[in-house]
């Protein structure tokens, strides 16, 4: 069974930091692209950061220079380090693993709330 489990969300003041983790089972991050997405009520889920199989990375313009995505192949875990957080970063953050011949896998989401 393929499963992604996110952790690390919470409440933080503006300017603070959080690190999200996404642990995978049944799928290997080093062989599949992975990403972090976020969603707020009434809006579409948007890509925050993505790391490909070969390690290339791209970020949403709104988080460039503040967020860092990384991958630990030994732990089969993807991270999102979020610094200089802003109230606009408040959202439910989802981990995603892409698959070549099947639909992507999603985690259950973790709430990030940034107070002003």
C-alpha positions as CSV (number, residue, x, y, z in Angstrom):
1,X,0.0,0.0,0.0
2,X,1.4,3.4,-1.0
3,X,1.2,6.0,1.7
4,X,2.5,9.5,2.4
5,X,2.5,10.9,5.9
6,X,3.1,14.6,6.5
7,X,4.1,16.1,9.8
8,X,5.6,19.4,11.1
9,X,2.8,21.8,10.5
10,X,1.6,24.2,13.2
11,X,1.1,27.7,14.3
12,X,4.0,30.2,14.0
13,X,4.4,33.9,14.1
14,X,5.3,35.9,10.9
15,X,9.0,35.7,10.3
16,X,9.3,32.3,11.9
17,X,10.2,28.9,10.5
18,X,8.7,25.5,10.2
19,X,10.0,22.2,8.6
20,X,7.5,19.9,7.0
21,X,8.3,16.2,6.6
22,X,6.7,13.7,4.2
23,X,7.6,10.0,4.9
24,X,6.7,7.5,2.2
25,X,5.9,3.8,2.2
26,X,5.3,1.7,-0.8
27,X,6.9,4.2,-3.1
28,X,10.5,5.3,-3.4
29,X,11.1,9.1,-3.6
30,X,14.5,8.6,-5.4
31,X,12.6,7.0,-8.3
32,X,9.7,9.4,-8.4
33,X,9.3,13.2,-8.5
34,X,7.9,14.7,-5.3
35,X,6.3,18.0,-4.5
36,X,4.7,20.1,-1.9
37,X,1.4,21.8,-2.6
38,X,-0.8,24.1,-0.6
39,X,-4.5,24.9,-0.5
40,X,-6.6,27.5,1.2
41,X,-10.5,27.4,1.3
42,X,-12.1,28.3,-2.0
43,X,-8.9,28.2,-3.9
44,X,-7.2,25.6,-6.1
45,X,-4.3,23.6,-4.8
46,X,-1.1,25.2,-5.9
47,X,2.4,23.9,-6.4
48,X,4.9,25.2,-3.8
49,X,8.0,23.2,-4.6
50,X,8.9,20.1,-6.6
51,X,12.0,17.9,-6.8
52,X,12.4,15.6,-9.7
53,X,14.0,12.1,-9.8
54,X,17.3,13.5,-10.8
55,X,17.2,16.2,-8.1
56,X,16.3,19.2,-10.1
57,X,14.1,21.6,-8.2
58,X,11.6,24.3,-8.9
59,X,9.7,26.7,-6.7
60,X,6.6,28.9,-6.9
61,X,7.7,32.5,-7.3
62,X,6.0,33.4,-4.0
63,X,8.3,31.2,-2.0
64,X,11.6,31.5,-3.8
65,X,14.4,32.4,-1.4
66,X,12.4,31.4,1.6
67,X,11.5,27.8,1.2
68,X,13.8,24.8,0.5
69,X,12.7,21.4,-0.6
70,X,15.0,18.4,0.0
71,X,15.0,14.7,-0.1
72,X,16.7,12.1,2.2
73,X,16.9,8.9,0.1
74,X,18.0,6.8,3.1
75,X,14.9,7.8,5.1
76,X,12.6,7.9,2.0
77,X,11.5,11.3,3.2
78,X,11.0,14.7,1.5
79,X,11.2,17.9,3.5
80,X,10.1,21.5,3.1
81,X,12.0,24.0,5.1
82,X,10.0,27.2,5.4
83,X,11.7,30.4,6.6
84,X,10.5,34.0,6.8
85,X,7.0,32.8,6.9
86,X,4.2,35.2,6.1
87,X,0.5,35.2,6.9
88,X,-0.2,34.5,3.2
89,X,1.6,31.2,3.6
90,X,-1.2,30.0,5.8
91,X,-2.7,26.9,4.1
92,X,-3.0,23.1,4.3
93,X,0.2,21.7,2.9
94,X,0.1,18.4,1.0
95,X,2.9,16.1,-0.1
96,X,2.7,14.5,-3.5
97,X,4.5,11.7,-5.2
98,X,4.3,11.4,-9.0
99,X,4.0,8.0,-10.7
100,X,4.6,7.2,-14.3
101,X,1.7,4.9,-15.1
102,X,-0.6,5.6,-12.2
103,X,-2.2,8.7,-10.6
104,X,-0.1,10.7,-8.2
105,X,-0.2,9.8,-4.5
106,X,-1.2,12.5,-1.9
107,X,-0.7,12.8,1.8
108,X,-3.4,13.7,4.2
109,X,-2.2,17.3,4.5
110,X,-0.9,19.3,7.4
111,X,-2.1,22.7,8.5
112,X,0.3,25.7,8.6
113,X,-0.9,28.9,10.2
114,X,1.1,32.0,10.3
115,X,0.0,34.8,12.6
116,X,0.7,38.4,12.0
